[in-house]
Amino acid sequence: MSLKLMYITNKPEVAKIAQNAGVDRIFVDLEIIGKEERQGGLDTVISRHKIEDVTTIKESLNKSQLLVRVNPIYENSKMEIDEVINRGADIVMLPMFRSKREVEKFIKYVDGRAKVCLLLETKEAVERLKDILKVKGIDEIHIGLNDLHLAYKKKFMFELLANGMVEKICNEIKKTNIKYGFGGIAALGQGTLPAENIIKEHYRLGSSMVILSRSFCNTSQITDLKEIDVIFKEGVKAIRNFEQEVS
């Protein structure tokens, strides 16, 4: 059982490279509502992907799944979700939800046409988790360490792993048959916290997915496709080898 690796891009040529290197999911990020307010001034990426990117990326894939993060529930959610599914999303991700009602609405809008992935990243959702987990139709949950550590006024993203909070959340989800994952990793030997430490924690907590972070391959800085290809092939291979050791 290896971790499902996800990579965020709206560039078809990069999506192909990632797929061929063994990245399981390509991630198009349409979330924009409320993002500036939360993350303005932080070193985080606000993607600015467009709905047309869903089609372009879908057309460039033949093995990897396409995951699309939509906006939090708002007045046009149903239209937005319909459109991303019609354009080929395999998995639709709901960010910034705070209540069971939003989750129910989201599942109703997706209506079995794609997998449902919840991005658990608010204090309110964590506090209501037991209740939210009772909702039928959740396929997976990704714990978003970035926004969650801000919500808990922590200084460092991985503090929530160190203080046992992520473990508590994972143990709660474990009681259901919902798959879960958390956070992102850089390449082995890199990152504010070495990726090796985080991968071990994924295995210890029974996680099944992780995002390859911007620092794994920053395509706004590295534009040469040959170089990107090497980074992905070597980087993914190293992660897979390390996973075998860990498991």
N, C-alpha and C positions, 0 to 999 in steps of 0.2 A: 504494500500500500504506500505509494509515494504521494507527496503533497501535490495538489493541483496548483500549478503556477499560473498567475494571471499577470498580464502586462497591459498598461494603459497606453493606447496610441490611436490616432485617427489617420495615420499614414499607411496606406495599403502596402507599400514596399517594405516597411518595417514590420507590419503585421505578418507578412509572408515569411520574413526572416525568422521572427520569433516562433511562428508555427513550426517551421522546418527544424528549428533547434530543439523543439519539444515543449514549448510553452502551451499549456492546455487550453487557456482561455485568453482571448483578446477582449479588451475592456474599453468600450467607448463611453465617455463620461459627459452626459448632457446636463448634469446638475449645476445650476447657476443661482437659483433662488436662495437668498440668504447667505451665500458663501462669502461674499466680500466682507459682510459685517463680522462674520465669525473669524475669518482667517486673514483679514486684511493686515498687512504689515508682518505676517509670519512668512517664513521661508517655505511656503506650500505652493502647490501648483493649482491654479484655477484653469481648468483645461480649455474652455472655449470651443468644445467640439460642437458640431452642428448636426441636426437630425439627418441630413443627407449622408453624413459620414457612416451612419449605420449601414446603408446600402453599399457604399464603396468598400467598407471593411468586409461585410458579408461576402461580397463577390470575390474578395481576394483570399478567402479561406476555403480549405477543403478538408481539414482535419480538426483544427481547433474550434472550440465553441465560441460564440459571440455573446458576451455579457454587456448589457447596457444599463448604466445607472441613470435613472430618470430623476426628475425633480421630486422634492417632498410633495405630499398630497396637496393639491391646490385646485382652483376651479376648472383648469383644463387637463387635469390628470388623465381622465379617461381617453381623451383624444390623443394625448401624447403617448400613452401606453399602447393604444390601438396602432398608432403609426409605427412605433419601434418594433412591434411584433410583426406587422405587415412587411416591414423592411428586413425582417429576418433575425431578430434577436432570439437566441436560444434561452437566455436567462435574463430576467429583468430584476434590477436591484432597486430597492426603496431606501433612500437615505433619511436621516433626521426624523424618524417617526417617534412619537411620544406616547401614543395610546394604542390600545387594542383596536379601537374603532378604525384608526387609519390603516392598520394592518388588514382588517377585514375588508375595508374598501378596496385596498390595493389588490388583494387576492380575487375579489369579485371582478375588478377591472381586467386582470390578467386572464381570468376565466379558463384556466387549464391549457392555455395556448403556448405557454412558455414556462420555464422553471421560475419559482419565486425565491428571491434571495433578499433577506432583510439585512440592512446595514445598521447594526446596533451601535449607536454613537451618542445617545443622549442619556442623561441622568434619569429622566422620567421613565424611559424605556427599560433601563436596568432595574429600577424600583418596581416596575410592573411586569417584569419578565415572566414570573410564574403564570400570570394571567394570560399574557400574550402567547405563551407557548401552547395554550389550550386551543388556539385558533387552528382549524384544519386547513391544510393547503400550503404550509410553509415548507419549502424544500431544504433551504439552508440559511444559515445566519453567519454573517461576517462581522467580527467585532472591530469597529473602527477606532484604533487607538489614538489617532490624531485629534478628532473632535472630542472623544471621550476624556482624554487627559485634560483638555481645556475646560470641559464641563466640571471636572472635579478639581479645577485650579491647581493642577500639577505642573511642575516645571519641565518634566522630561517625559516624552512619550511612553517609554518602557517602564515608568514607575508603576503603572497598573499591573505589569507582570510581576514586578518585585514585591508589591504589597499584597499580592494574593487575590486581587479583585478579578483578574481575568480567569484565574483558576475557579473562583466561585461561580462565575458566569458559565464557564465550560461545564462544570459539574451539574449545574441546573439543566443545561441543554442536553447533556448526556442522558438524562432520564427519558428523553423522547427519542425518536429515531431521526431527528433532524441533524444533518451534517453541519459542521461549523469550522471556522477558521478565524484568524486575526492578523491585523497589521500587515507590514511589508518587510521585505529584506533587501539588502544590497547584495553585491557579489560576496563570495566567501572571503574572509579576511578584511572586508571593508564595512563601512557604515559606522555610525556613532557608537553603536554596540556591535561587535563582530557578528556577522550573520550566523556563524556556527552556534553561538550561544542561543540565538533565537530559534534556530531550527530544532535544537535539542528540546527546547521548551514546547514547540509544536508537537513533537513526538510524545513528550511526557504528558501533555494535556489532551492527547487524542484528536488534535486538529487535523483537518483534511485539506486546508487551502491557505495560500498566502499570496500577496501581491509582490511582484518584483518592482522595487521602488524606482523612482526616477534616477537615483544614484547608481542603480544596477547598469543602466545604459541611458545616459541623458542625451536624447536625440536632438535637443535644441542646441547642444554644444558639439556633439559629434554628428557630422552629416554624411561622412563617407560611408556608403552602404557596405563596402567590403569590410571596413573596420567594425561596423555595427554587427555584421554577420559573425565575425570572429568573436566579438564580445559575447554574443548570445550563445554560440556553439560551445565555447569554452566555459562560460559562466554556468549554463544549465547543466552541462556534463559534470562540472565540479560539484554542483548542488546535489545531483543525483548520486554521485559516488559517496558524498558525505552522508546522504540519507541512508544508504545501505549500511554504512558503518554504525550509524546511530541506531537504526532499527535492530 
